Amino acid sequence: MKDTFLEIVELENGDIVLRPAHDEGEEECPPLAVLKISDDTKDYLKDRYFELAKRMFHAGIDFVYSEGFEDLDDYDELEEEELPRILH
């Protein structure tokens, strides 16, 4: 991906997206990531839900550019037990 500025934007439908920034008159690029925060969570966090979204996107960006994840081509070759886990 070429070097570009990224922006975090809340869309009219309530989704919060991470996308390449664009200038007025330029066509919008599709989002790189979409985050849906439930209405219950938004009510609980009040105006801080957007800060939560920003921190989540920043954590993802930090992960991608962290040591050990520099060569994305090698990521597909990792053993299953080495892949990141999602805990619920």
C-alpha positions as CSV (number, residue, x, y, z in Angstrom):
1,M,0.0,0.0,0.0
2,K,1.4,3.4,-0.9
3,D,2.1,6.0,1.8
4,T,-1.0,8.0,2.5
5,F,-2.7,9.7,5.4
6,L,-5.5,7.8,7.0
7,E,-8.7,9.2,8.6
8,I,-11.2,7.8,11.1
9,V,-14.7,8.9,10.2
10,E,-18.2,8.2,11.6
11,L,-20.5,7.6,8.6
12,E,-24.2,8.5,8.5
13,N,-25.2,4.9,9.3
14,G,-23.2,5.0,12.5
15,D,-20.3,2.8,11.3
16,I,-16.9,4.1,12.1
17,V,-14.3,3.5,9.4
18,L,-10.6,3.8,8.8
19,R,-9.9,4.9,5.3
20,P,-7.4,6.8,3.2
21,A,-7.9,10.5,3.5
22,H,-9.0,12.3,0.4
23,D,-9.2,16.0,-0.7
24,E,-12.4,17.8,-1.7
25,G,-13.5,16.7,-5.1
26,E,-11.5,13.4,-5.0
27,E,-13.3,10.1,-5.0
28,E,-13.5,8.5,-1.6
29,C,-11.6,5.2,-1.3
30,P,-13.3,2.2,0.3
31,P,-12.7,1.8,4.0
32,L,-9.8,-0.3,5.1
33,A,-11.7,-1.4,8.2
34,V,-15.2,-0.9,9.5
35,L,-16.2,-0.8,13.2
36,K,-19.7,-1.1,14.4
37,I,-20.4,-0.1,18.0
38,S,-23.7,-1.1,19.5
39,D,-26.2,1.5,20.6
40,D,-26.0,0.2,24.1
41,T,-22.3,0.7,24.2
42,K,-22.6,4.2,22.7
43,D,-25.2,5.0,25.4
44,Y,-22.9,3.7,28.1
45,L,-19.8,5.5,26.8
46,K,-21.6,8.7,25.8
47,D,-19.3,10.8,23.6
48,R,-16.3,8.6,24.5
49,Y,-17.3,5.8,22.0
50,F,-15.4,7.6,19.2
51,E,-12.3,7.6,21.4
52,L,-12.7,3.9,21.8
53,A,-12.9,3.4,18.1
54,K,-9.7,5.5,17.5
55,R,-7.8,3.5,20.1
56,M,-9.0,0.2,18.5
57,F,-7.8,1.3,15.0
58,H,-4.5,2.6,16.4
59,A,-3.9,-0.7,18.2
60,G,-4.5,-2.5,14.9
61,I,-2.1,-0.2,13.0
62,D,0.5,-0.6,15.7
63,F,0.2,-4.4,15.4
64,V,0.7,-4.3,11.6
65,Y,3.8,-2.2,11.9
66,S,5.2,-4.0,14.9
67,E,8.4,-6.0,14.9
68,G,7.7,-9.5,13.8
69,F,5.0,-8.5,11.4
70,E,7.2,-6.5,9.0
71,D,7.1,-9.0,6.1
72,L,3.4,-9.6,5.3
73,D,4.4,-12.3,2.7
74,D,5.7,-14.5,5.5
75,Y,2.5,-14.2,7.5
76,D,0.7,-16.8,5.4
77,E,3.4,-19.3,6.1
78,L,3.1,-19.2,9.9
79,E,2.0,-22.4,11.7
80,E,-1.6,-22.3,12.9
81,E,-0.5,-22.2,16.6
82,E,1.6,-19.1,15.8
83,L,-1.4,-17.1,14.4
84,P,-3.1,-14.5,16.6
85,R,-6.0,-15.8,18.6
86,I,-9.3,-14.0,19.2
87,L,-10.7,-14.4,22.7
88,H,-14.3,-13.8,23.5
